[in-house]
Amino acid sequence: MAERSFKKEVEQLRIGAGATFEGEGILAVTKALLQAGVAYVGGYQGAPISHLMDVFADADPLLRELGVHFESNANEASAAAMLAASVNYPLRGAVAWKSVVGTNVASDALSNVASGGVTGGALVIVGEDYGEGSSIMQERTHAFAMKSQMWLLDPRPNLSKIVEMVEKGFELSEASNTPVMLELRVRGCHLTGRFVAKDNKRPVMTVGEAAANPRRDLDRIVLPPANFLHEHEKIEKRWPAAVRFVADQRLNEWFGPDRDDIGIIVQGGLYNTLNRALELVGLSDVYGAAKAPIYCLNVTYPLVPQEIKDFCAGKTAVLIVEEGQPEFIEHELNTLLRRADLQTQVVGKEIFPRAGEYSGQVLRDGVIAFMRRWAPDRALTTPLPPVPAEPALAREVPQRPAGFCTGCPERPIFSAMKLVQREVGDLHVSADIGCHLFSILPPFHIGNTTMGYGLGTAAAAAFRPKESSGSKRAVAVMGDGGFWHNGLTSGIGNAVFNQDDNVTIIVDNGYSAATGGQDVLSSKADNATRKTKHPIEKAVRGIGVAWARTLTHTYDVAKMRDTLKEALTSPEKGPKVIIAQSECMLNKQRRVKPLMAKAAKEGKRVVRERFGVDPDTCTGDHACIRLSGCPSLSIRPNPDPLRLSPVTHIDDSCVGCGNCGEVAHAAILCPSFYKTAIVTNPSRWESLRHRFVQRVIEWLQQGHARALAARGF
């Protein structure tokens, strides 16, 4: 169950030529693929293109009507391998994933398809996850494109331009027999706008027709001697063909006046931010009427030498706006200008930060510095005052680290682990990619390393305990998404083969939750187009694990604690696997809340459970908070004037999972938690009983108050 359904929006994908398409960038990309006659699409979810995969899934009926094959791939490597269909056949194919991590996983297949080349257009849509909103290491797709000589498109954030670059991307791929990468930043993915649509096209050949008429070209296979010829072919044929196509089709854009002493060269994806920065200093407006020449690189690799030469000729200096490092484009610009014997000064990282996202403020400050140095006579709007090093907001508002959602079934796993560490001492915990990685932050502070999606167990392999050393078993954590993505073979299979004696906890919440709640092989949900309900324990036992336990209720902290302790102390050798199973609370709430609201509206009895803390009983120990960290837990002043410690309070965001009370009971016996049921549309008997109980309580409270008054309190 994906976090968002696009079933309504995908109906727009059916509109024809001349109609106006309105929607998000990811929907525009899908429409562009259909207009371009794509034959197959695939990929693996991950921000910022998770919703693109959701759109593909929701549009599957339309894709089938057009003869387009859609594959929801197990990982990025299997997605990239699909591009093999374009090697020998005139099949246009597109695959998508989160970069750069997805590109790393797909690198083997990408290197092969880039070496042998393609016949049909091959497009790799990567979500460029760089900057303040990123959740991964800060690297750039540009490096991989250069390494494998795959052309890189970075379209200006405008729906018409994004659609054009998708369509031209296929043409560029076919013109140069080279796979093409198209990167979309988060703003490009979720940008809303409109463009004039074209008719959808059936592919000139379907994948079924290709399979029925197989073709083979030995020169396209990466084996000697063909692999040596591929390198020469890239340089002597494919590269010049790509440069010609980019120039002839005018894929890059020019804005502003034709002549000036200075100019700006910008990556296409940063154009909107640059225009905002120019607007702030009076060099542009909201419509993009720039007062300085701008060369917008919708194709950042390869560069077109003649376009660079023409733009820079007669200019004293050009500002290159290139986010991230190393500054590949800046280096290439300097090389091209020196070869052309142009003395134009290239200004980039000497005034811009070498690392970090180029926000509007960063670009504004850089533009001001550039203009003051190279165009001091240019009138600029008085710049806004500089932002202080520590804004007032940062001083007043405490930092709040990312954490698990309210009711998350993964929280009790780490609560149990904290309790185990009280008994056996600190453990080396090899973390993985997924929601469970939040365990490294307060209040758990659990997790020593993370090496990649599904690599938690593999990363723990080096910590094999020796009997003579008295060392403890390492613990690895991975999610069900990571398990099916990479962990089954790279982690569990490796551990079985090498008879590693460590412990792996597989968090089975029923979905690939961190990427948006997509189904995986072990999901319990019914899926009309995919096969689910394959138990993880069956898979690990099938690969050779002897010690495996499945816990179907992670909120039972005591049982989680005891099972983990058993795994750490068991005399049995070989890998130990604990499958900790409870449904992702976010997905559960998305599924249950609409049903409850519908039932309540129809007058049916609906019960919602939640927990509370009796302030008169709470001791103010706060073990529930320290070992849980649930966002619904907070503190309130103690009602007892003789006690100083504030008491725990549970707010209305509680979903009734009960983890806080379970933790408190498992840590130290805590009687302050109580469970209550909120009933909508109660029965007559329930209403009468509730009124009776309320009156009894009121009578007792009045008696207690009279007794206190009689004693002078």
N, C-alpha and C positions, 0 to 999 in steps of 0.2 A: 504494500500500500504506500505509494509515493506520497510525499508531504503535500503535494499539490496536484490536482487533476487538471488536465488541459483538454478534456473531452469536448467541452463547449467551444474552446478557442480553435481546435483543429478543424472545425467545420469551415473556417475561413480559408483553409488551404485548398478548398475546392473552387474558389472563385476564379474566373477566367480573365482573358485579356481586356484591359481597359478599366477593370474594377479597381477600387481603392482598397488596399490591404492595410489594416490598422492592428498594431499589437507590439509585442516585445521583440527584441533582437533575435532570440532563439527561435521564435515562430517565423520571423522573416528568413532566417537561415534555412529552415525546413522548406518553406515555400520556394526559395531559390533553388534548392536541390531538386525539387520536383519539376520546376520550370526548366532546369538544365538537363532533364532526362536521366537522372541517376538510376542505376540498375540495382545497387545494393547499398545499404547503410548498416553501420554497426558502431560499437564503442563500449566504453565503461564509464559509469557515472563518477562525478567528482566536481566540486565547485571550481570555477563558476559555470560549468556546462552541464551540471546534473540535470537541470530542467530540460536541456536539449534531448537527453536520453528519454526523459519522461514524455516529451512531445512525440518522439519517434514511436514510443510504445502506445500512446493514446491514438496516434495516427495510423496504426498498423492496418486497420481495415482499408483505409484509402490507399496505403502503400501496396497492399495485395491487389486492389482493383487495377492499379497502374502497372502491376508486374514487378514491383520493387521488393526485394528481399531484405528483411530487417532481422538482425541478429543482436540480441542483448548478450554481449560477450562475457566470458568468465573473468577476463582481465584485459589489459591494454595490449599485451603481446598477441592474444588470440584475435583481437580486433585488427591490429596492424597486419597480421598474417592474411586477413581477408583480402587485402590489396593485391594478393597474388592473382586474383581473378582479372585484374586489369593488365597483367603482364603480357598475355598472349591474345587477349580478346578486346574488342572495342567496347568494353564495359566501363561506364563511369561509376566510380564507387567513392563513398565518403565514410570516414570513421572519425570518432570524436572521443576525447578524454581530457582529463585535467593535466596540465603541464606545470612543472617539468617532471614531476614524479611519474606520470603516466608515460611520458616519452621515454624515460629511463627504462621502464618495464618493457616497452615496445621496441627498444633500440635494436635488438637482433634482427627482427623482421624488417624494420625500417631501413637498416643498413643494406640488407639484401635487396629490397625492392628498389632502393635508390641506386644501387650498383648496376643491377640488370636493366633497370628502366622499365617503362610501361608503354602500352599501346593505347589503352583507354585512359581517360582522365582519372587520376587518383588524388583525392583531396583529404588531408588530415586536418581536422578542426580541433585546435587545442585551446583550452581555457587557460589563458595566461594568468596564473595566480601569483601576482607580484604586488608588493606594497602593503599598506597598513592593514588591509582586510585579509591578508593571506594567512594560511595555516601551515605553510610548508617552508622548506629552505629557500632562500632568496637567490634563485638562479634564473637564467633567461633561455627561452627557446632558441634565440638567435644562434647560440653556440652550436647547438645540435644541427640546425639547418646548414650552417657553414661547414661543419665537420663532414656531413654526408652529402653536401651539395644538393639540398632540397630547397626549392624556392620558397621564400617566406613572405606572406601577405599580412599586412597590419592595417586593415581598412579604417578610414576615418569613421568615427562613431555617428553614423547617419544611415538610416535603414536602406535608403536607395543605394548608397555606396556599398553597404555590406552585401546587399543582394547582387549588385553588379560584380563585386569581387568574388563571390561564390561562383557565379556563372563564368566569369573570365578565368577563375582559377582552374576550372576543368579545361578550358581552351588552352591556357598556358601549359598545363601538364601534357596535353596531347601534342602541342606544337613543339615542345622540347623533350618529349618522351621521359619526363621526370615527374615524380610525385611532388605535390605542392602542399605546403603547410599554411593554414590560415589561422592566425591567433586572434582570439577575442578576449579582451579584458572584461572584468566584471561589469563595468558600465556599458560596454557594448552588448553584453548578453541581455541585460535587463533594461536597456534603453527602449523607450516606447516612441512610436512615430507612425508614419504611413508612407506607402509608395504605390505606384501604379503597377498592378500585377500583369502577368502574362499567363497564357494557358499552360497547364501542366503537360508534360510530354512523357509518353511511354518510352522506355529505353529502346534504343535501336536494336539491342539484343538483350534478352533476359539471361539470368544466370542459368536457368534451366536449358535454354537453347544453346548456350555455350557448352554446358556439360554434355549435351547430346551431339555436339560437333567439335570434339577435342582438337586443339592445335598445339604444336610443340616447336619451339625454337631453341636449339641448344645454345645459341649465342646469348640468350637472356638468363641462363643459369650461371650462378656464381661459382664457377669451378675453373681451374686453369685449362686452357689459356684465356678463356673468355674474360675472367676477372681482371686480367691485365689490360685487355682491350677496353673494358668499361671505363677505366680511369681516363684513358685518352679520349674516349667518346664523350665523356662529361665535359672535358676542357675544350675539345676541338669542334664539337657539334652541338651538344645540349645547351651549354652556357651561352654561346653566341645566339642560338635560336631563342632562348629565353629573353635575352637583352633586346633582341629585335622585336619580339612580341610585346614586351612591356612598353617599348618606345612607340611602336606603331599604333598600339591600342590606347596610348596615353593613359595608362593606369595610374600614374602619379599625377598630382594636381598642382596648379599654381594659383596663388591668391595675391591680392594687393596690386600695387603699381608695377608696371613693367620695368622701370629703371629706378635705381637708388644706389647709394654708396654702400648700403648695408643690406643684409637679408637674413632670413631665418629658415633653416631646414629642420623639419620636425617629423618624427615617426607618426604615421597616420593615426594610430590609436590615441595619441596625445594631443591631437589637433584641437579638440573642443576645450581642453584645459588651457592650452596655449592661448586660444582666442579669448578666454575669460581673463587670463593674465594681461593680455594686451588691452582689453577693454578697461581694466582697472587703472591703467596708466594712460588712457586716452589714445591708444594706437589702433583701436578697433571698436566695433559695436556688437550688439547682440546678434546681428545678422551676418557677422563675419566680414564686414567691410574694412579689411585691414589697411593700415596706412604704411605698412612696410611689406616688401616682397616676401612671400612665404612659398617654399617648395615642400609640398606635403608628400611624404613617402608612403603611399599605400602598398608599395612593394619595397621592403627594407633589405631584401637579398634576392637576386643580385641588384646592385646599383647600376644605373645606366650612365656610363662615363660622359657621353655627349650632353645629356641633360644636366649633369653636375657642372660641366665646363660652361655651358650656356648660361646657367643660373649665376655662377660665381664670377663670370667675366665682367670686369669693370667695377667690381665691388671691393672695397677696402677690407671688409671683414664679414663673415657669416657666422651666425649663432647656430650651433647644432643642438637640438633638444633631443637627447637620447637617454632614456631612463635605464638605470642599472649599469652594471659593469661586468667585464671590461667594456670599454667604449669602442666596440667593433666598428660602428659606422664612422665615428670620428677618425679612427685610424685610417680607414679606407678613403675617406674624403681627402685627408692630407696626402695620401699616396697618389690619388687621381689628379689632384691639383698640381703636385710637383711634376708629375709626368706630362701634364699639359702646359708646364712652365707658367702657371698662374701664381701670383704672389699673394692672393687673397688669404687673409688670416682666418684660420678655423678656430672658433672659440667655443668651448664646450665645458669639459670637466674642470677647467681652471676657475670657472665661476659657479657652476652647478655642483651640488653634492655628488660625490662619486657613488653613493649608495642611497637607497631609500626611494619611496614613491615621490614622484614629481607632482605635488599638489598645486592648486592655484597659487597659493602663497609662495611656494618655492619658485615657480616659474615667473611670478611677478617680480620677485626680488632679483632673479637672474636677468630678466629683461632690463630692469632698471640699471643694474651694474653694467650690462653690455652697452646700453645706449649712452650712459655717462662716459664710457671709455671711448666708444667708436662713433657716436653721433651726439656730442655734447651740446650742439646747438638745437637739437630736436626738442620741441616743447612737450613736456610730459605733465599729465595730471599729477597734482601733489599726491605722492604715495600715502597710503594708509600708514598709521604709526606702526612701528615694528611690534610684533608679538613678544611679550616678555619671556625670558627663559623658563619661568615657572608661572603659567597663567593663574589668575586668582581661583579659577574653577578647580584646577589641580590641587591647589593648597587646601581648599575647603572640602572637597569631596574625596573620601577615601577610595583608594584603588580597590576594585572588586575583580578578583581573578575569575577566569572562566571556570565553569563547574558543571556538574551533572544537573539535569533537569529535576524539577520536583517529582518525586516518586520514581526516579530512574532505578531500574532493577540492578544496575551495575554498582550503585553506591554500597549496598550491603556486602558485596563481595570484598570490597576493600576495607570495610569496617571489620569483617571477619579476619582479614589478613593482618590488620593492626592488632587485633586481639591475639592472634597466633604469635606475632612478633614479640608480644609481651612475655610469652612463655619460652620461645626458642631463640630469641634474639633477632637482630636485623637480618633480612634476606636480600640477596641480589635479585632484583626483579627486572627482567627484560621486557620492556613495554613494547607496544605495537601501535599502529595507526588506527584511530577510531575514537569513539566517545570515551572509551576506557582510559585513554591517555590523560584525561583530566585528573587521574589519580596522582600525577606527579605534583599537583598543586595542593595548597591547603584545602581541607584539613588533613589530607591523607599523607602527602609527601612520600608516595610510593612510586618507584620507577627509577631505574638507573640509566637506561639507554633506550633509544628507539631507532631501529635501522631501516624500517620500511614496512609497507603494507603486507601483512602476513608473514613477516620475518621475525616475530618475537621469539619463537622457539629456536629458529636457526641462530639468532643472536646469543642465545643462552648456551649454545653447544660448546663454547670454549670453556665453560665453567663446570666441567665434569668433575664431580667430587671423587676423591680417592679415599679408600677406607682407612689408610694409614694416616692421612693428614687431618682427619677429624673435621673436614670442611662440610658445610651444609649444602643441600641441594639448592640449586638456583630455581627460581620460579619465572616462567614465561607467561605472558598474557596476550591473547589475540581474540579478535571478534569473529563472529560467524562469517561476516563479509570478507575479512582478511584470510580466514581459513580456506574458503572456497577460491579466493583470488590467487593465493600463492602458498598458504600455510600447509596444506595437506601434503604436498610433495617436498617443498623446501624446508619445512619445519618438522612435521610429524614423520614423514618418510625418512628424512635424514636422521632423526633421533632413533628410529627403529633400526635402521641399517647399522648405525654406529653404537647402538645400545647405550645411548645417553641415559643417565640416571636422574634427570631433572623432572620438574613438575610443570605441566602446561595447563593453564586455565583458559578454556575457550568460552567466551561470553556469547551465549546463544540467545539473542533477543528477538529473533525471528525475521530480521530484515538487515539489509545493509543500511543501518540507521544513520550513521554520520553523513552519508552522501545524499540523504533525502528519503530514506525509508523504502528503497526498492527491494523487491523479493529476491531471495537467493535460493539455492537448492534445498536448504533445510527449512525454509519458511513453511509455516503451518497453514497459511492462507491458500484458498483456492485461486488458481491463476488460469484464465481461459486460454492463454497462448504459451505458457511456460510450465514445465514440470517441477513441482515442489514436493515437500514432505519426505525428504531423504534425511534420516537421522544422522547427526554428526558422529555419535558413538558407533554406529554401524560402519561408517567410513573409516574411522581410526582403527577399529578392530580389524577391518578388512585389510588394512595396510600393515598390520602386525602388532598393534598395541595390545598388551595383555591386561594391564591395570587401567581400567577406565570406569568412571562413575558419572552418571547424569543426575544432577539435582534439578528438579522441575520447579522449585520455588526458592529463588535466590534470597527472598526476604526473610527466610529462616536463618538468621545470622548464626545461631548456635550450631545448626547442622553444617552450614558452610564452614564455620571455624573448625569443627571436628573432622570434616572430610579433608580439609587442607592439611590439618595436623597429621592425619593418617597418611596422606600422600608423602609428606615430608619425612616421616619416621618409619615407613613401611620397610621391612627387610627385603622385599621383592625388588629385584634389579630390573633395569629397563625403564623406558619413559612412562610417566604417570600422567594421565589426562583426566581433568575434571571438566565436564560440560555443565556450565552454570546457566540454567535456562529459565527465563521469564520474559514476557513480551515487553518490548520497548514501550515505555509509558506514553511518550508523545504519540506514537502510532495508535496505541490503545485508546487514548483520549480522542484522537481524530475519528476513530471508528465508533466509539461508544457514545460520545456526547451528542452527535446528531440523532442517534437512536433514542437516547433518553429524552431529548428535547421534543422529539416527535411523539413519543409515548405520553409525556406530560401534557402536551397540547391536546392530545386526544382524550385526556381525562383518566388515563391509566395510572395505576399506582407505581411510583418510581422511587427507588431508595438509593441515596448516595451516602457512602460512608466517609467519615473523616475522623481525625483524632484530635485530642486536646490534652492540655496539661492542667492539673488541679494546682492552682497557685498556692493553696494552703498546705499542700503536701510536698511540692517541689522543694528540694534542699538547696537548689542553686549550684549543683555540682557541674552541670552542663556537659556531662559525658555524652549525652544525646547529640549535642552540637559538635563536640570535638571529634566524635567517631562517625558522624553522619554528614554534616555540612549541607543538609537540605535547605534550599532557599526559603521554604515555608517556616523554618525555625528562626525565632528571634528572641529577644529578651524584653522583659518588662520589670518595672519596679516591684520589689517584694512587698506584698500587702501586710506582712508582719513587721511592725516598727522595730522589733528586737533583732531582726535578721538583716544584714547588710547586702548579701549577695542577691542580685536580680534573679528572677525566676524565668524559666523558659516559657515561651509563648508560641503557639502554632496559629498562623494566619489563615485566611480563607482560601489561599491557593492550594491547601492540602488536598491530595487526591485519595487519601485513605489507604496508602500502601502499608502503613504500619512499621516502616523500617526504623523510625526514630525510637519507638518503644521497644522494638526487638533489640536494637543496639544497647539501649539503656539496661535492659534486663540481662543481656549477655555479658555486659561489662560489670555492672553492679546492680543488684536487685533494686529496681526503681518502681515504686507503686503509684507514681504521680500521673502516669499516662492513662487516659481513658478513651474508649471508642464510642462513637455516637453515630446514629443513623438519622439522616435528614430525609424525611418522607414527603414527597409531593403527591397530592391527591390521596391522603390517607383514608383508610376505611373508617366507618362510624365508630367501631370499637376502639380503634387507635386514637381517634380524636377524644373520645370520652376518657380513655385511660390517661392520655396526656394531660387533660384538664384536671383530672383527679390528682395525679402526681404533682402537678404544679401547685395545687391548693395545699396538699400535705407539706410540701417543701416550704411554702409561704407560712403555714401555721407554725412549723418547727423554727423557722427563722425569727418569727415574731416572738416566740417563746424564749429563744436564745437572747434576743435583744432585751426582753423584759428582765431576764435573769442578770444580764450584765448591768442594766440600769439599777437594779436593786442593790448591786454590790458597789455601786458608785463609779462604774467604768463608763 
